[in-house]
Amino acid sequence: MKGRSRVQDQTHFGWRQLFSSRTAGDTRLAAAIAAEEQAGLAFAFAARSIAVIVVAAWLPFIVDAPRVFYYLALVGLFFLLGLVPHLTRGWRHADRLRLVFILFDVVLITAAIMMQPPDRIAFDWPVQMRIRFVEFLYLILLLIGSALSYRPGHVIWTGLCIIAVWSAGVFILYHLPDTVRFEESTENLTPAEVLAVILDPRYVGITTLLTQNVLTAIATGLLAASVWRARSLLLRRVRAEVARADLSRYVSPDVADAMLAAQAGRSGAADFGRPQVRHVAVMFADIREFTTLVEKLEPERVLALLRSFHARATAIVFRHGGTLDKYLGDGFMATFGALGNASADARHGEAARQAVLCAIDLHREMDRWCEKRAQRGEIPLALGIGLHFGPAVVGNVGVDQRLEFTVVGDAANVAARIERLTRDFDCRIAVSDSCLAAARALAPDLPAFTDIGPTLLRGRTEPVRLHVWPAVP
């Protein structure tokens, strides 16, 4: 139908839940699932190729020349039957084509087993003898290989093809004029007579066929169930990855993970968003004199500048285990220790260590960026960062229609005021004594900071001891 996507066009085969790639209306989800399926089909072709190589290497040990060349040619044809759907897997009707080639595979293997080679290389044996050995296992190997496609429908289709084609071949042999068969019940025969019939090289028995078909059906059902379960786990993982990617566009990845864990009801995640007091490190960062800097720039260039800054800063915050709380125009607020093991954060000050190292890395990245800007003749940027470590309330704020996971309390207020003081002290980082002390407890080799003593912050009655970086000589 015109207008359908390639993903949708490749999903029709019988029962939609078993054979379809389209498990959700969302295009990105369908595309992600299709990509996983394509990877599975590519892996199946690789496994099939290895199996072909093994069989081709084994044949010379069990088949004499020149008959071995006949069977090697059949092996090569089998490889080509797998190569065609592999090369056309991106076509509009690739899924239907693959089903046709599965049938071709079964027909080729069955014909190779039941048909005599050319007269000049064939043994002078009755053709009925060709189904008396273990060659039927090659069809079972084909059934097992179909499980690598992540498609339970392909497994069922392969099993049905094996049962139908093999049964048709056996019935053809069964009705040959010279075929020996039981014309009446074996109850009227002696054991010796029964054995004589079975050992006749022209004997064909229906009981053997029925046993093969029943066991093939059982194996098909078990394999299809296993593939269905593996596919369900795959779809669950893909949905989770797509949902996480979507959420991460609006919240930090760690917040997205916590939200999804809470939604899935995982142990220890049900309390996500419930307000609680934790020891956290809070970071405020701001580009200095940004208003003056951009007043002569076009709005598009201002947005491009902010996106570039946010992209660099966000990557570093995430690298150090931080949570991006919010963007603040030309700055941002980040927290460390808002998620995870609260007792460990409070006891060891891991959050403070992450925050201090993150602030230093942010300035190193700013230096690299400013160097590139200078090479292009653009004005360099200066970043001020304020850090504080202490107790704060962590959780969801807002109403049911609009919730925001954030940190509120004195720790956030102090960090914001410390950041403003970076202009007064002409420093790049200003950090409270509580934050630096907690960080040094875990990382004593941190760069040197200058202690500027107790400082009175706006709106507070008690001074806060501050340290600045780079250290003053």
C-alpha positions, 0 to 999 in steps of 0.5 A: 500500500502506498505510503507505508514505511519499509518497516511496516511493509516487512511485517506481514506474515500470519499472526501479527504478534508472532510474525510482525515487527510492528509492535507499537505505533511509534515510528522510532520504536518500530525502527529500533525493533527492525534494526535489532531484527536485521542484526539478528538476521545478519547473525543468522546468515553468518552462522549459516555460512559457518555451518556451510563451511563445516559441512563442505569441509566434512564431506570429503572425509565421508564421501568419495570422489567424484560423488563428493563434487556433486554434494559440494555443488549442492552445498554451494547452491544452499549457500546461494539460497541463503545469500539472496535473502541476505543481500535483499534484506532491505527490499520492500518485500524482503520478509515475504521473499525470505519465507519463499527461500526457506521453502527452497532450502527445505526442498533442496535438502530433501531432494539432495537426500531422496534423489539419486546422484547422476548414474555415473557416480551413484551407487547401485542401491535402491532409492528407498535406502536414501531415507534410512540413514541420518541425513534427516538431521540436516533438516533439523539443523535448518530448523535450529538455524531459523531460531537465530532470526528473532522471528518465532513465525520463521521457526514455525514456517520452517517446521511446517515446510520440513513436515510437508516437504519431507512427508511428500517425498516419503509418500512418493517413495512409498508409492513406488512400484518396487517399494516394500511396505506392510500390506497388512497388520504386523499381528499376523506376521512372525517377528522374523517376518517383520524383521525381514520386511524392515531390513529389506533395502526397498522398505519404506515405513510410515511409522518412521515418518510419523515419528519424524513429523511428531518430533519435528513438530515438538522441536518446532514448538519448543524453539518457537516458544524460546524465540518468542520469549527471547523476542519478548525480552528484546522488545522490552529492552528496545522499548526501555532504551527508546523510552530512556532516550526520549526521557533523556531529552527532557531530564538527566539520564540518571533521572530517566533511569530512576523513573523507568525503574520506579515505573517497572516496580524494581526493588528499591526504586518505588520511592523515586520522587518522594521527598527525602533529605540527603547530603548533596553537592550543588553546582551553579555555573554561569557564563560571565557578561553573557548579556553584553557578549551577545547583545550584537549577535543575531538570535540564531547565533545566540542559540547556537552558542548556548547549544554548544555550551550546554552540550559540552557542559552536560557531557562533563556533568554526566561523565562525573555522575551528576544530575542536570537539574535545569538550564538557567539561560546562559548557565545551569544547575547540577546536583551530585548525590541526589540519586543512588545510595544516600548513606554512602554519599553522606558517609564518604562525601562521594558527591562532593568529590564528583562535584569538585572534579566536574568543576575543574574538568568544566574549566579545562573544556572551556579552555579548549573551546575558547582556544578554538573560538580564538582561532576563529576570531571569536570572543572567548568566554569566562565561566564562574562555578559555585559549589556547596555540599550539605543537606537538602530536600530531594524529590518531586515538586509541582502538581500531578500534571507537571512534576519536576525532580529537583533539589530544594533547600539551603544547600541550593541557595548557598551554591547559587550565592557562592557562584555570584561571588566568583565575579567579586573574587575574580576566580573561576571556581568558588567552593564552600569549606564543607564541600572541599573538605568532603571532597579531599577526604576521598581525593587528597590530591585535588588541585590547590585552592586558596582559603579566603576565610569566612564570607558573608553571603547575601540573605544569610546571617552566618558566614560561610568559609570559602575556597577559590580556584585557581589558587592565588600564589 
